[in-house]
Amino acid sequence: MAANSRVESSEPKREEIDMLVGPTVLEFGTDWCGFCRAAQPLIAEAFAGHSATRHLKVEDGKGRLLGRSFQIKLWPTLIFLDHGKEVARIVRPRDTQAIASALQQLDRSRVE
């Protein structure tokens, strides 16, 4: 799956995230965040070749329970999950390699 450019309009519940099957990347941020916008080309490039990985963009902010449950402090924060369990986390990625490395870690966790 290519990197998702659409932010989820409704926030998923933590229970739904915990029950996801397969590899998933949760991206917490907002459309107006400069750091989030700057990270989009890096995320898109890193996701090339990872078609089996689900990418969910979740709007975060005051009163957003999912972000609080993951203790999100800065945007964007990428949470790499395998079957709902956190495998890796990147806060404010600065290069494609960091994201690609976390995706590879996610791929390895699926094989083990």
ABEGO torsion letter per residue (X at the ends): XBBBABBBABBBBAAAAAABBEBBBBBBEBAABAAAAAAAAAAAAAABGBAABBBBBBBBEBGBAAAAAAGBABOBBBBBBBGGBBABBBBGBABAAAAAAAAAAAAAAAAX
